[in-house]
Amino acid sequence: MSFTVAIVGRPNVGKSTLFNRLVGRKIAIVDDTPGVTRDRRLHAASLYDLSFDVIDTAGLEVGAAETLQGRMRAQTLRAIEDADVALFMLDAKAGLTPDDTTFADILRKSGKPVVLIANKAEARGAEAGTYEAYALGLGEPVGISAEHGLGLADLRDAIVAAVGEGRALSEDEDDEEEFAIAEDIGEDVHDETDEDIPDYDDTKPLRIAIVGRPNAGKSTLINKLIGQDRLLTGPEAGITRDSISVDWEWKGRKIRLFDTAGLRRKARVQEKLEKLSVGDALRAIRFAEVVVVVLDAQIPFEKQDLQIADLIIREGRAPVIAFNKWDMIEDRQQALADLREKTERLLPQVRGIRAVPISGQTGSGLDKLMTEIVNTHRVWNRRISTGRLNRWLDGVVQHPPPPAVAGRRLKLKYITQVKMRPPSFVLSCSRPEALPTSYLRYLTNALRQDFDLPGVPIRVMTRTSDNPFAGRAKKKR
């Protein structure tokens, strides 16, 4: 049986640094600025022979319940409720503060086991701050350095003592299928007949990233989908900083949703912290299979929206558009017709992209959105046999035929699908470098239409056939 630990403490004591250390990867954004972390983040972690789930939390800040600081505090309190043990972190270099004492009282009232951690213990003068921590009455502090990995053996022993050896050292019997994360999502396709191609598997886990400009309603959309206030939301733009993953089930299918920071124009991204957030959002796009672009239905298709969509297409992910805040539109029929016309005109590279009007606030249109996400994922995974492709090529090159370049006719010999996710094809022709881009675009559009591949990127690469006589020296007579 596994257990869960929550890392808590005031801002800028090193919680996210310890989180990254336990996870084994730099997942959480770390910066010297206090209050970087806002949402709580859950991830599998390990410490020597211990395996558990760890929650990174926002720092405890003073503020009214309706303020951003108050909502962040509420997220931290939920993390404590969900955890089996709290790792209460102090800054040994700074010493004990009134906020630490306040947080200690909250933890005592929660009734959860607490492991007191004095971080930055390697710093000069940290010993005095470690001794001050005894005044909290939460037991002996464990001196560590989250940044340098010092004192982790003592932390491991303290966690075992808090949880109990029986639970801490027991092996987890649940062998659940994990979500595979890979840089190269594309999948090789071998020559297959129509009978060999397997049907789409609608039971496999699905990864979905939610992206868009700041304040488009991304976190609100995820909260409404999963039916709980899991992510921090509010009227302020740019609340989300880390890319937070949330596991969920829709109609029995496992879904992992990635909430991302709002993406502004590159010229406006000046601060280091925002650059880190944008980089985290871009990684989430690369790890996802389907990417939902959330647009504000009142001001859709600004330049940044189109740049985000173009990035998703270039990355080869399956895009879906969600026109959010639909409940605020008055003439919906006319607005929907205008939006569909603009979608087709402004995104011709993914002709037929699925676009759904929704309201993250009221929940309308969300079931339709999920249906279109699955339909797009189905197309993104589509395989076409080599036989069908070449029968198609024989017909499509007749009207019109490839143009003559420099007085020589181009010959298109063979086409095959080499990858899926997204559908990728290799076209063998006599002179690939001479094939006009316009004719390649014609073939791509014909592929999309004739094989029903709407709304996903299609890649067509050209190559020449190998010449068996190339490189041989001519025989002298």
N, C-alpha and C positions, 0 to 999 in steps of 0.2 A: 504493500500500500504506500503510495507516494504521499508527500506532504507539501505544503506551500508556505513560503516565507515572504514577508513584506519588508522591504527596506524603507524605513521612515526616518524623519528628522527634519530639522529646519533647512532652509535653502542654502545651497553651496557648501555642504559638508562632505560631498563626495559620494552621494547615493548612486548616481548613474555610473560613476567610475567603478564602484564595487559591482553593480549590476552587470556591466560589460565583462568584468573579470570572472564572475561566476558563470555567465553564459558562454564565455570563450570567444566572443566576437564583439567588435565595436558596433553595437546595434543602437544604443541610446546616444543621443547627441550630448556631448560634454563640452562645456565652455566655462570660463571664469565668471561669466555673468550670472548673478543669483537668479533663481526661478526659471531656469531653462526648461526643465521638465514640467509639464502641465497635466497631461493625461497619465493614467496608470497603465503600465505596460507589463504583460505577463509573458514569460518565456521559460522553456525548459533549461535547467542549469545543473551543474555538477560541482562538487568540491571533494577532491580525493575520491573516496569510495561512496560518497553520498550522491544520490540523484533526486532532484526535487524541482518544483516550479518556484520561480522567483518573480516578485512584483516590484517594479520600480515606481515610485510615487513622487508627487509634487511635494515641495517643502511646505511645512506648516506656516501659514501667513495669517496675520490678523486682518479681518475685514468683515463687513456685513454679509449675510447669507446670499444676497442678490448680486454682490460684486464678483468680479473675476476671481479675486483671492478667496472669497467665501465658497465659490463653486469648486475651486481647486482643493480646498480643505475638505469639502464633502467627498470628493473622489478619493482622497487619502483615507478618510474614515471608512469608506466602503472597502478599501483594500485591506485594512486591518481586520474588518469583519470576515473577509473571505480567507484570511491567512490562518495557519495553525500556529505560527510563531512570528513575532515582530523583531526585526533587527533594528534596534534604535541606535542611530549613528550620531556621534558628536564630533566636533572638530577639536581635537586635543591641542592643537596649536593655538586656537583662539580661546580655549577654556570654556567654562560653563556660562551660559547666558540665561536671561529670564525666559526666553522662548523654549529653551531646552527643559526648563522646569515645568512650563505649561504643558509641553508635549508628554513629559513623564507622567503627569497627573491623568492625561487622557488615556495613556496606555494602561495605567493601573486600573482605571474604571472599566476598560474593555475586558479585563480578566484573562487576556491572552498571555502566554509565556513570552518573556522579553529577554533578548540577548543584547546587552549593552556594549556598543562598539565605540572605541576611541580611535577615530581615523587620523591620518597624518601623524602617526606616532613616531615617524622617523625624523620629524622636524626638530630643530633646536628649541628647547623650552616646552616641548609637548608633554614631558613627564609631569609637570605641575598640573596641566589641564586634565591628564588622566586621573590623577589623585582627586581632583575636584569632582569627578564624575561619581565618586562614592556617595556624595551628598544626596544624590537622587534616590537612594534606597532601592535600586534595582539590581543589586548584586555587584559582582566584580567586573569592571570593564575589561574588554578584550582589546589590547592595543594592536592595531594593524596599519598597513599602508595599502590602500586599495590601488593606488597608482603603480606601486612597485611590487605588489604581491607579497608583502611581508606579513607575518602573523596569521596566515590563513589556516595553518594546522591548529592553532589555538581556537580559531573561529569554528573550525569543524567540530572540535570537542565540545564547545559551548552549545552548538546547535543540537548535537546528539543528546546532551544533558537536558536541554529544554524540551525536545520532542519525545525523548525516550528511545533507548536502544532498539526495542522491539519494532518500533515504527520506522526509525531513521535508517536502520540497516536491513530491513526486509526488502526483497526484490519485488518490483511491480509486476504483477501477473497479467495485467492488461496489455495485450499486444496490438494496440491500435495502429492502423495505417497512418503514417505521418505524411504531411504535405511535403512533397519533394520540391526543393528550391534549386534551380539550376540556371546558370547564365544562358545556356543555349537551349531554348525550349523547342526549337525545331527538331523534327523527328525524321530519320531517314526512311525512305520508302523504296522497297525493292519492286522489281517487275512482278505484277500480279494480274491475274485475270479478274473479271467481274466477280466470279464465285469466290476468289480468295480474299477479297477485301472484307474485313470484319465490319459489323454494324457499329454505330456510335454507342459507346458505353456511357449511359446517363447515370451511372452509380459512382463513377470516379470523382474524387474531390476536385473542387474548382476554386481557383484563386482569382479574385476580383479586386482591382484597385479602383478607388474613387478619387478622381482628380478634377481640378478646375481652378478658377481664379479665387482669390480670398473672398470669403463671405458669400460664396455661392450656395452654401447649405449642405456641404459634404458630410460633416459630422452629424448633423440633424437627420440626414437621410439614413445613415447607418443605424443610428439609435432607433429610428422608426422601423427599420427592417427587422432588427433583432428584438424589438419590443422592450427595451430597457434603456435607461440613461447611462450607457456605458462610456460615452465620450463626452468631453467637455464642450459645451456649446454656449452661444450667447451672441448679442448684437455686435460685439467687437470683432473687427476683421483681424485675421491672422492669429487666432487662438491656438490652432493646432501647429505644433512644431515638429515633433517626431512623427514618423509613419507608424501608426499603431495597427497591429493585426488583431482581428476579432474572429473567433471561430463560431460558426452558426450552422444550422440545418434548415434547408428549404425543401419541403416535400420529400424528406428522407435523404436528401443529398447533402454531404458535408461541404460547407462553403467556408473559405477564409477570406474575409473582407479586410482590405488595407485602406485605412483613412490616411490621407496625406496632407501636407501643408499646402496652402494656396500658392499657386505659381504666378508670380508677377513678371512683367517684362524685365529682361535681363539688365537693361540699363538702370532700372530702379532698385535692383538688388545690390545694395552697397554694404550693409553690415555683415560681419563674419557669421553671426548666428543665423541670419536668414539664408546665407549661402549654404550653410550646413543643412538647414531644413529643406532647401530646394534639392540638394544632392541626395538627401534621404528619400524625397518624393520620386526622383528619377530612378533610384534603385528599386523602389516599389513597382514602378511601371515595368521595369525589365523583368522582375520576378513574377509579375501577374500574367494571366492568360487572357482575360477579358478586362478592358479598361473602360470604365464609365466616365465620360466627360460631362460634368454637371455644369449646365449653363443657366444663368438667370434669365427666365423667359421674358422679363421686362426689358433687358438690355443684352440680347444674345449676339453671338458672332462678332464680338470685338476682335481686334487683331490678335490679342493674346490667346483667345479661345481657338482660333485657327492654327496658331503656332503650336499649341498643346496637342491638338488633333494631328497635326503633321508629324510631331515628334512620335506619337503613338504608332502612326502608320509606318514611319521609318524604322522603328524598333520591331516591326512585324507583329504587333499585338492586335487582338481583335477589339475594335472600338465600338462603343454604343453611346449614343447621346441621350442625356436626360434633361429635358427642359423643366427646371425646377421653379417653384413658386407659382405654379399654374393656377392656384386658388386666387391669386391677385390679378389675373387677367380678366377683363370684362367681356370683350367680343372674342370668345374662344375659337369659334369656327373660322373666322377670318384670320385670327392670329396663327392658328395651326396651319392653314393653307400657306401663309406667308413664310412660316418657319420651314415647312417642307420644301418650298421652292428655293429658299436660301441654302438649305442643306445640300440639295442636289447641285446647285450652281457653285457653291464655295468649296465643296469637297468632292470634286470629280474623280480623285484618285481612289476613292472607296465608294463608287457608285452603288446606291442601294443600301447605304448605311442605315441601321435601324435607329429611329429617334422617337422617344416616348415622352409625352407631357406628364409630369408628376408633381406632387406636393409632398415634400419631406415633412412639412408641419402637420398636415391632416392625414397623410398616408395614402392619398388617392393615386392610382396608377402604378403602385409599387409591384403588384402581382404581375401586371403587364410588362413592367420593366424586367423582372426576373425571367419571364418567359422569353423575351427578346434576347436577353443575355445568353440563355441556354441555346437558343436558335443560332445566334452568332457563333457561339463556341462550336456548335455542330458543323457549321460551314467551315470554320477555321481548321477543323480536324479532318476535312473531307479528302479522300483519296480517289484518284481516277486511274483506271488501268491504262497501260501503255497502248493496248489494242484500240480502245475507244479514242484515245488522244490522236493516234495516227490516222484513224479513219476520219476523224474530224479535220485534221490538218490537210488531208487530201482534198476535202471539199472547200475549206475556207480559203485556200490559196488560189482558187480559181476566180474568185470575185471579191476583190481584185487580186491579180497575181503580184508577186514581189516586183518592184521596179527594176529597170535596168540601170546600172551604175557604171559610168565610163564605157558605155556601149556593151556591157556584159550583163547578162541576165543572172540574178541571184537565184540559187537553188536552195529551197528549204527541204531537208532530207528526212528529219526524224525529230520527234518530240517525246519527252517522257517526264513524269513527275518524280523529282528526286527528294523532295522534302514535303512535309506538311507542317502546320502550325507555324507560319502561314503556308498555304499552297505555293510551292515553288517548282518551276519547270525549267528544263534545259532544252533548248532548241538547237539542233545541229544544222548548220547551213554552210554554203560554200565559202562565203567571205563575211564573217561576223562583223568585222569592223566597218563594212560598207553598208550594212543594213540600216536604213533610216529609222530614226526614233519614232517617226510618225507611223511607220508600218508595224513596228514592235508594239506601239500603243494600240493599234487596230487589232492585233492578235490578242493582246491582253483583254481588251473590251469584249472581243468575241468569246474568249474563254469564260469570262465572267457571265456572259449572257447564256451561252449554250450549255454550260455545265452547272448553272444555278449557283454562282459564287458571289452573292451580293454582300456588300458592306465589309469585306475583309481585304487586307493587302494581298496582292498577287505579284509574285516575282517571276519574271521570265528572263533567263540568262541565255546567252548565245555562245556557241563554240563551234569550231570547225572539226571535221572528221580527221583522224590521224592518217597521214600519208605514209604508207609502208615503205616508199622509196626515198623519203626525205633523208638527207644526210649522206646518201650513197654517192660516191665519186663516179663520175661518168667513165665508162671503159674507153680506153684509148684504142683506136683502130690501127 
